[in-house]
């Protein structure tokens, strides 16, 4: 049986991406491209135009050629202009973006979409509001697409209905607003539009587990139903 793992933010930084190296994630030696590692937002390794930044090009190749398949739930610190210009392909029962490299691919989930990966039904809802966006430059270091559009939220609700509101896992970048205070003292994050939308989603669906990033810590609440990931090595979903 193929495996699914999740891991936290990488931020386009080697120090945050090292959780995926062989020393911290030795299980990867036995994995194949049928196995999937899902990064839970603030991927950050698509930041500069392709071909313009040597460090970015190195790490994209390093990630694409891994034994496993890497897929990304989008965060708030992403270059949405570049990602949304990638081709859409059919995979895991739905459409998603793909970055093709010489030795492999990296996939990017659409927000509010449902995928069936290795027999598990997964609802993915990326995005969050940046608390520092006033100090960033639009379409250079901040992208308004970080917040779901009305079309995306409506599509999400339609897909939830189509799948009878029952999922094995929900994978997001932020978490439902009612739990935000469990992970941060920054009250501004309570007003995040995406987190408030996730409150509604949490009320209308059932799922076994909910995993997310964003809060720069590793912690579980509600009898391990809701788990945030950051520094820990990829965590297997079973």
N, C-alpha and C positions, 0 to 999 in steps of 0.2 A: 504494500500500500504506500502510495506516495505521501509526502509529508508537507505540512504548511507551517511556517514560522512567521512571527511578527517581531519587529524591532522598532526602536524609537528614532527620534530626529537625528539626521546626519549633518544638516546645515551647510553642506558643501565644504566641510572642514575635515581634514585627515584625522584630527583627534576624536571627532565624533563618529567617524566612519570605521575606526579601528575595531569596533565591536563586531565587524564582519570579517576580520582577518582570521587566518587559520589558528592562531593561538587562542583567541577569545571564542571562536566558533569552530571547534575541531570537528563537529558533526558533519560539516560540509564536505569532508573528504569522501564520505560515503553517499553523498547526494547525487542526483542527476537532474537534467533539465525538466523532468516531470515534477520535481520538488520545487516549492515556491516559497520565497522569503518576501514578506510584505512589509515595506517600510511605511511608517504611519505619519507621514507628512513632514514638512520642512526638510525635504530631500536636499534641495539647494545646489545640487551638482549640475543643474541646467540653469545657469545664471547669466553667462556671457554668450554672445552669438557663437555658434559652433565653429571651431577652428581658430578662434581668436585668443584662447587662454590655454596654455600648455598644461597647467595643473588640472584644469577641468577635463581636458581631453584624456589625460592619463587616467584619472579616476573613473571616468565614464567607461573607458575600455576595461579597466580593472574590474569593475562591477559587472559589465556585460559578459565577460568571459568566465565568470564563476561557474562551478558545476551546476548550481541551481539556477532557477529563473527568478529575477528580481522584478517585483511589481510595486508601485508606489501609490499610496493614498495622498492626495495633494494637501499641502498645508497652507499657511498664510505667507510664508517667506519662500515664494516660488516665482520664477519668471513665467507667468501665465501666457504672455505673448508667444514665447518660443514653444511652450508645451502644447498650446492649443493649435499651433501651426503644424504639429506632427501629424502623420497620417493616422486615420482610424482603421482598425482591423477588427474582425470578429474573433473573439477568444473567450473561453470559459462562459459561453452562452450569452454574451453581450458585446457591445462595442467598447473599445478603449484605445488610447493612443499608444503608439509604439515608436521607440527610438532604435533604429537599426545601426549596429556597429559591425565591424568586420568579423568579430568572433562571437557575436551574440546580440540579444535584444534586451531592452529594458521597457517595461510596460507601465502605463499611467492610467489608473482607473478614472472613469468619469464620475462625477459627484452625484450621489443619489441614484446609483445604479446597483443592480443585483448581479452577482456572478456565482457560478457553481464551479468550485475548484476542488478537485480530488474528492468529489462527492459531498462537499460541504457548501451549503447555501449561505452566501455572505453578502450583506448589505454594506456598501461603502459610501461614506459621506465625508468628503474632504472639505477643507477650508476652515477659516477662522478670521477674526478681525485683529489686525496688528495694533497693539497699544502704542507703538512708536511711529505710526504712519505719518504724523505731522513732521517728523524729522527725516523723512525719506522722500525721494524724488519719484513722482509718478512715471511708470514705464522704464525706470532705471534701477530703482531699489525697492519699489512698492508697486503693486498691481491691484487695481480696484476689483478684479475678478476673484480676489481672495474670499469674497463673500458670495454665497450662492445667489444666482439670479432667480427671478420668479419662475422662469421656464424650468430651471433645475429643480426647484422645490416641488413644482407641480409634477414633473416627471418622476421624482422620487416617490411621491405619494401614489402615483399611478402604478409604479413598479411594486410598491409594498402591497397594494390591493391585489395585483396580479398574482403575487406569491402568498396570498392569504395571511400576510403580516406575521409569518413565522420564519425564523432564521436560526441557523446554527451560530453565526457570529455577526456582530456589527463592528466594523472597523472605521474609525473616524480620526480626525486630527485633534480637535478639542473634544469636550465631553458635554453631556447635558448640563444646562445652567444650574440646575438644582444641586449638582455635585461639585461645581467649580470651587467653592470655598473649602472643600476637602483637600485641594491640591495647591492653592495659592492664596496669598493675602491680598493680591491685587484685585480690589473690588471692581475695577473697570472691566475685568474679564467677565463679570457677571452679566454685563450688558451686551455681550457679543451676540450679534444676530444669529450666527450659526449655532451657538450654544443654546439659545432660546428655541430655535427650530428643533434641535435634538431633544429638548424637553418634550416637545409634542410627539416626536418619533418614539421616544421611550414609553410614552403613555399608550401608544396605539399598536405596538408590536410585542412579540415575545421572542427572546433569544436566549441561548445558553450562556454566552459570555460577550462582553463588550470591551474592546481594546482600543487604546488611543495613545497619542504622544503629547506634544505641546507644552507640558508643564515641567519639563526638565527634572524629573524624578522617577523613581520606580516604586510603585505603591498600588495596593489593591484595597477595595472597600466593598461593602455589602456582600460579605462572605465570598470574596474573590470574583464576584460577577463583573465588576468594573475595574480595569487595570490600566494604569498608565506606565509607559515604558520610556526609558531614556538611555542609561548607561549599561543596563544588563545586556548580555548576549542575546541573540535571537531566541525567542520563546516559542516552543512548539505548541500548536493548537491540536488538541486531541479530542 
